Amino acid sequence: MRILIITNQLEMGGAEQFVVRLANELSERRHRITVVSEGGMLTKLLDPSVRPVMAPARAKSPWGLWALARRLRVVIDAQEIEVIHANSPTTAIAARLARGNRAIPIVTSAHGSWREWTKPTVARLFSAGSDRVVGVSAALTRDLVKHGLPSGKAETILNGIPRPAASPPARAQVRAELGLPAEQAIILNVARLSPEKGQRYLIEAMPRLLAAQPDAQLLLAGDGPCRAELEAQVQKLGLTRSVQFLGYRDDVSRLLLAADVFCLPSLLEGLPLSAAEAMAARLPIVATRVGGVPEIIQDGVTGYLVPPRDPAALAERLAALLADPAGRQRFGTAGQAHFAAHLTLAQMASKFEALYERLHTHRLRLSAQPQPY
């Protein structure tokens, strides 16, 4: 099939990684893929067979939407597009404007959670622009339907990630590269440093955790608008020897090898790719019970779930796992099995292929029917 995937930009982020991985996987399956965005660092990760197209995809005004729609119309006609896959409410609306009366279905992925007051607007935009809206978790899909998305347009396909490399570097080698002792207790968080990711509560949990595990080390991989604020918090709490800011990393799979526990203290989530990556690497997880997180992390089986904004609960569960090597191994093994059964990129791509084919066939059938005069 000839598939157009649209996203706002391709800087580092969960939705952006989703686009790159799906585009590459579909291209490997011999689909012709075009990706429209404003570009970014992840563009270089697109397979050479994927066609990237630059466009003003972060439209924030009616004029911006029309400009994007005009650009999309040119791409649709030039590439003879059969399916459009948008990745935000605004790109869905622009796709709908660009499609006109063509028999092309529009699928839109809903990646994240939104502030409560914005949800009715988001649901209306998704509905207006899409033939089908695909939530990355069942919780996210239910929330959109609750706020106005027609249930007939709603579907859920869990995010998937590639299987990890068969022969990764040894754990000791990665720790040595990071300057960390072989036996130190290490907690890893991989996320954008922004308010909804909740790193401030994880940092606030560290003094309690250090009282139980004095050698615990927290690694924060990622960058974002809260970095200076979080660094100041670390300084204020006297944690400079126990918390490291690693900045943006393109070797997360290697960082996971160095860690003992993965922690996700988010306040809002759709379905976190970083948690799936941790499960694939056999890491136990301590995470907050928000959004789609409970759909992939089973409390007491693959990790622990705690309330959001609760440093004491984070510290308690992290300390319990760091003190229990057998428990970490048990949780990690269960998490890896759950990943293999439900969260691989191949599984996700197959479900999208089936959805594209179903909607494409339906649109062609409708366009072939005689129209009333």
Order of alpha helices (4+ residues) and beta strands (2+ residues): beta-alpha-beta-beta-alpha-beta-alpha-beta-alpha-beta-alpha-beta-alpha-beta-alpha-beta-alpha-beta-alpha-beta-alpha-beta-alpha-beta-alpha-alpha-alpha
